[in-house]
Amino acid sequence: MDQHIDDSELVYRSVRNDGEESRIEDGKLVIYSSAFKDNNKEPSVDRALLLEHNPEKSRKDSTQGVIALCVLDIRNISGVESSNPAIGHAIDVIYDPLPENKAHAKIVTDPILGGSRSMQDKTFKKLQKALARLATEAGWCLPPPR
Amino acid sequence: MDFNHLHSARTTLLNQRWYGEDSISSASIWDRSSYREAQPIFQAIESAIADRFRVISVRKDDWDKKESKAPSAEAIESAKPVIINATRILGRFLVPASQPTPPFITTDEEGAVTVQWNYQGRELHLRFTATDAEYTKVWGTNIHSEMEEDYLKDDSLKSLCQWLLYGSTHRR
C-alpha cells in the first residue's frame, strides 16, 4: 500500500471547543497543543481528499470544530529528511487507512529527531506545539456549532 | 478606564521589576491611579487561575477520554506559585483594552501541569512534573530553529517574561 500523501493535500482534525483544546483569547481563536494529544505519539488526521473535502465527515462530536492543515506545512515543521526510506520526511503525514475510517492518516516522527526516549518525548511535545500553532493560524475549517 | 495611562503604568512597572528602582525614578511616568484602576483586572485573572487549579486538581486517569494520566499533587503544588508569580509579572503589562484572558492551564498525557501565554506571536510554555519544571519558547513552527527549551530555574522566570513581552531578554 502506498502511504505517500502529496504535499498539497489537506488533512482534517476534530478539535474540542470546551476550553480544553481551544478557546478565544483577546477575541481570537487559539488552538492548543492538547488538541494533538496521542499516547502513541502519532496524532490521527483524516485526508480531506478521501472525504470529498467535507470536514463534517471528520467531526468526532457534534460540539467540536474541525481544522484543516496542509501536508507540506506539517512536513516543514522539521524540514529534515528522514533516515527511513519508507518515510520521506523526519516529520511526515502517512496514509494509514482503518477498517472504520478509510481516510485515516497519521502524523509520524522519525526517531532520528529524538534519539533517546526522553528526547523523543521532548520532540513530540514540540511537534504538538507546532501543530497547534499551524491550526491557530489556519482557524476553523468547520466551526463548532454555536 | 484610560488605557493610555495603563500603558504608562505598565512601562514603569516593567522598569521597576527588571531594571531596579533607579530606572523607576528616572522614568518619572508612574501613574498610581491607573495602576489602582487595573487591580480588579489582575485580581480577576488570579481568581480565574485559582478556579482552573480547582478543576485540574480533581482530574482522574483518562479524564479527557484520551488516556491522559491524572496530575500528581506534587506537580500541582510546584506549578501554582510559579504560575501566579509569572502572571503577576506579566499581568502588569498585558492588560488589554478588551477582555483580559488568563493563561491556558491544563494537564498533559503524563499528568504534568502545563501553562501557556501568548503575546504578539510569541508563546511561553511552562511544564511541571512531580520532580522538575521546564520551559519552551515558541516563535514559529520549525521545531529546530523557532523553539527553545530548557529546565526552568529559580532566576529564569523574569527573563522568560521579558522575552514574551519583547522577544528579547535585552532591554529595547
Interface residues (C-beta under 8 A of the other chain):
Chain A: E20 R23 I24 E25 D26 G27 V30 Y32 S33 S34 K37 D38 N39 D73 N76 I77 S78 G79 V80 I91 L113 K122 T123 K125 K126 L127 K129 A130 R133 L134
Chain B: D64 K66 E67 S68 P96 S98 Q99 T101 F104 T106 D108 E109 T114 Q116 N118 E123 H125 R127 T136 V138 G140 T141 N142 I143 H144 M147 E149
